[in-house]
Amino acid sequence: MSVIETVSATVTVPGETVPRVEFLPATVELLRMLWGKFGPLMFHQSGGCCDGSSPMCFAAGDFLTSDRDVLLGRLDIAPTGGEPQVIDFWMSVEQFEYWSHTFLSVDVVPGRGSGFSLEAPEGKRFMIRSRLMEGFGPDA
């Protein structure tokens, strides 16, 4: 059995040169299982309260994005040498304004997932861990 590693996103925000999001190993493991059940996946991070404050995982295309959403990155969860399994990670423009200086790590913790997110029946939920991005702030 191979070790699952952290997966970093490609850079998709115009004018940027470093990734903004990553999937931690437990996240990759759960996403591979969900991909097996549902096929291609996508994430959306909105703002607000309740379910909207958690990163939500959908079958690709089940959540419609628009010009009010920012594509933060694409993450390939495929095992080494496997067929690509690329997941787009979207965020609402409003949320991006608040989190524009943060790097996001998507983790998995025990608990009830949001009602519409695909991990809900698995007894786990996705959670964002964030830190300031390098090159931002008054000393940048």
C-alpha positions in Angstrom: 0.0 0.0 0.0 1.4 3.4 -1.0 1.6 6.4 1.3 -0.9 9.1 0.4 0.8 12.5 0.2 -0.5 16.1 0.4 -1.7 17.4 -3.0 -1.1 21.0 -3.9 -3.3 22.9 -6.4 -2.2 24.3 -9.7 -2.1 28.1 -9.8 -5.3 29.4 -11.4 -5.8 33.0 -10.0 -4.6 35.4 -12.7 -1.3 37.2 -11.8 -0.4 34.7 -9.0 2.6 32.3 -9.0 2.0 30.2 -5.9 -0.8 27.7 -5.0 -3.6 28.8 -2.7 -5.0 25.4 -1.6 -3.9 21.9 -0.8 -5.6 18.6 0.2 -4.1 16.9 3.2 -3.5 13.1 3.1 -6.8 12.2 4.9 -8.7 14.4 2.5 -7.1 12.8 -0.5 -8.0 9.3 0.9 -11.7 10.3 1.4 -11.9 12.1 -1.9 -10.6 9.0 -3.8 -13.3 6.9 -2.1 -16.0 9.6 -3.0 -14.6 9.7 -6.6 -15.2 6.0 -6.8 -18.8 6.4 -5.7 -19.8 9.6 -7.6 -17.2 10.1 -10.3 -15.6 13.5 -10.9 -15.8 16.0 -8.0 -15.6 19.7 -7.3 -15.4 21.9 -4.1 -17.0 25.2 -3.3 -16.3 27.4 -0.4 -18.8 30.1 0.2 -19.2 32.3 3.3 -21.8 32.8 5.8 -23.1 30.5 8.5 -24.1 26.9 8.9 -23.3 24.7 5.9 -22.1 27.6 3.9 -19.0 28.1 6.1 -17.7 24.6 5.4 -16.0 23.5 2.2 -18.6 21.6 0.3 -17.8 18.7 -2.0 -20.2 18.0 -5.0 -20.2 15.8 -8.0 -18.6 17.9 -10.7 -21.3 20.2 -12.2 -23.8 19.7 -9.4 -23.0 23.2 -8.1 -23.2 25.9 -10.7 -20.4 28.5 -10.6 -20.5 31.9 -12.2 -18.5 35.1 -12.4 -19.3 35.5 -8.7 -16.9 32.6 -8.0 -13.1 32.4 -8.1 -11.3 29.2 -9.2 -8.6 28.9 -6.5 -7.0 25.8 -8.0 -7.2 22.4 -9.6 -6.0 19.4 -7.5 -5.2 16.0 -9.0 -5.9 13.3 -6.4 -4.9 10.3 -8.7 -2.4 7.9 -7.4 1.0 8.1 -9.0 0.7 6.8 -12.6 -3.1 6.7 -12.5 -5.6 8.4 -14.7 -6.0 12.1 -13.7 -8.6 12.8 -11.1 -8.7 16.6 -11.1 -10.9 18.4 -8.6 -11.6 22.2 -9.1 -11.7 24.2 -5.9 -14.0 27.3 -6.1 -14.7 30.1 -3.7 -17.3 32.8 -3.8 -15.9 36.3 -4.7 -17.1 37.7 -1.4 -15.3 35.0 0.6 -12.2 35.4 -1.5 -12.1 39.1 -0.5 -11.9 38.1 3.1 -9.5 35.2 2.6 -7.3 36.7 -0.2 -4.1 36.6 2.0 -4.6 33.0 3.2 -3.4 29.6 2.1 -6.0 26.9 2.7 -5.4 23.3 3.7 -8.5 21.0 3.4 -8.5 18.5 6.2 -11.0 15.8 7.3 -12.3 15.4 10.9 -14.8 13.1 12.5 -18.3 14.6 12.6 -21.4 15.3 10.6 -20.7 16.9 7.2 -22.9 19.5 5.8 -26.2 18.3 4.4 -25.4 18.7 0.8 -21.7 17.8 0.8 -20.9 14.2 -0.4 -18.9 13.2 2.7 -22.0 13.7 5.0 -23.0 10.0 5.2 -19.4 8.9 5.9 -19.3 10.3 9.5 -16.6 12.8 8.5 -16.5 16.4 7.4 -14.2 18.6 5.5 -12.6 21.5 7.4 -10.4 24.4 6.3 -7.2 25.1 8.1 -5.6 28.4 7.0 -2.4 30.3 7.4 -1.1 33.6 5.9 0.3 33.2 2.5 4.0 33.9 2.0 4.7 37.3 0.4 1.7 39.1 1.9 1.6 41.7 4.6 3.6 44.8 5.6 6.9 43.0 5.5 6.4 41.4 2.1 
